[in-house]
Amino acid sequence: MNKKISAVYPGSFDPPTNGHLDIVNKSSCLFSKIIVAVTDNINKKYTFSLHKRVDLLQKSTKHLKNIRVVSFSGLLADYLGKINSFILIRGLRALSDFEYEFQLALMNRKLNKRIETIFLIPDQSYAFLSSSMVKEVAMLGGDTADFVPSCVEEELKKHFANLSKFHCEK
């Protein structure tokens, strides 16, 4: 039986990195449909708005026909139930990610026994990459071209140019 299977790749994606996109690309080959679910966690301070993060991911994944980028808020387990999709994709960069991701996977399964988490390893060239590191490089005027898609690089430059202009004018 050839069953169509969809999976959800959740995250804050602030900003989307080439590491995120590597996981999206790998996922798109494994599943008939991938929903990239951008969250808006009220406990986090974001560089980019939810709308901007969704827009950047849509631009960065437009070449992949089985990808849909959406936003959601609240419990991931509730969102998965609402869309009737119970496979989660998570990326693991290093051993340090494993403990946190393992706890999340177990919590999600406790909230809904149907949820299964699949861990994917990004290309080794992205193993060190995090959104936080990218933002810090951009904030300090460094080149982020190797770390993010070009549309994200442009937005980072704009954001931090405006920020530094604001700080200089004080």
N, C-alpha and C positions, 0 to 999 in steps of 0.2 A: 504494500500500500504506500503510495507516494502522498504523504500528508504535508500540507503547507504549515510550516512552523514559524511563528514570529517570536522575536526576543526584544527585550528592552535594555538599553544601555543608559542608565541614569547617571546624572552628575550635575555639578554646578557649572562646569566648563567656563571658568572665569580667569583667563580666557581659554578658548579651545586651543589645544596645542597639536603639533604633529603626532605626538604620542597618542592623544585621543583619537585622531583621525586614523592612525595605524590600527587601533582596536576596531574602529568603525569599519574599515576596509576588510579586516580579517572576518569580522562578524557577518558582513554582507555576503561573503562567500559560503558561510555555514548555514545561514537561515534565509528563508524566502522573504522575510520582511524584518527590518530593524527599526524600532522606534527609539530615537535618541531623545530621552526625556530630561529636559533641563529643569532643575529644581530652583525654587526660590526659598531658601531656608532663612527664616526671620532672625536666626541667631548669627548669621554671617554678614559681614560687610563686603559688598561686591564692588569691584572696579567698574564693571559694566552692568547696565540694567538687564533685567530678564529679557526684554524685547530685543536688545542689542545682542545678547548671547545667542538667542534663538536665530536671529538674522545671520550672525557670523557662521553658525553651524550650517544653516541652510545653504549659504553661499559656498562653504567649504565642502559640502557633500553633494552638490547638485549633479555631479557626474555619476553618482550612484543611484540607480533607478529604484532600488528597493529600500531606500532610507526615507524615513519621515521624521522630522524634527518637531517636537511639541514642548510645551511647558506644563508643569504641574506643581501643585503645592500640597502639603499635608503628608501623610504617611505613604511611603512607596507601596507598601502592601495593599493599602486601600486603592491606590491608583491602578495597580496590577489587576485587582479584582474587578474594577470598573471597566477596564478594557479587555478583560478575559485573556490575559497573557501572563504566563507565570515563569518564564525563563528570563533570568537576569544575566547580563554580561557585565563583568567587572575586569578591569586591567590590574595586573600585578607587576610593578616595576622591580621591586626588590623584596627581600625577606622582611624588611621592616613594614611593608604594606600588608603582609599576610595576616598578622594577628588581628589588625583592625578589620580587614575585609572578611576574615573568618567569623569574627563576632557579628558583623553586620549580616552575613549570610545566615547564621544561626538565629538571630533575632527575627529576620524576615520569615524564616521557616516557622518559627514559633508563632508569629502573627498569622501566617497562612501556610498550612502544611503543603500546599500545592507548589509553592515557590521553590525553584531550583536555581542555584547560582553557578554560572560557568565562568571560570577564570581564564583569561587570555593574557599571554605574555607579549608585550610590544617588542618590536625590533630592538636589538641591543643598543642601537644608536639613540634610542629614546628612553632607555632605562633610567637615566638620571633626571629626566625632564619632569617638572611639575609646573602648574600654573603659577604658583607663588614665586618660583625661581624666575620664570619668564617675566613676571611683573616687576620684580626687583631689577633685573637686567634692563628692562625698558625704562624704568623710573630713573635709573642712573645713567641713561643715555647710551646704553650698549646696543649692539646689533642683535635683533631677534629673528632675523631672516631664516636661520636654520632651525628654528624652534616652533614657528607658527606659520599658518598659511598667510599669503600676502595681504589678504583683506584684514586679517587680525593684526598684522604688523602695522598697517596704516592706522588702524584705530588706536593701537597702543601709542604710536607716535603722537597722534592728535591729543589723546587723553593726557599724556604726561607732559606734552609741550604746554598745554593749557594750564596744567597744574603748576609747572615750574614758573610760568609767566605770572600766575596768581601769587605765588610765594615771593617772587622778586619785587612785585609791586607793593607789598606791605610796608 
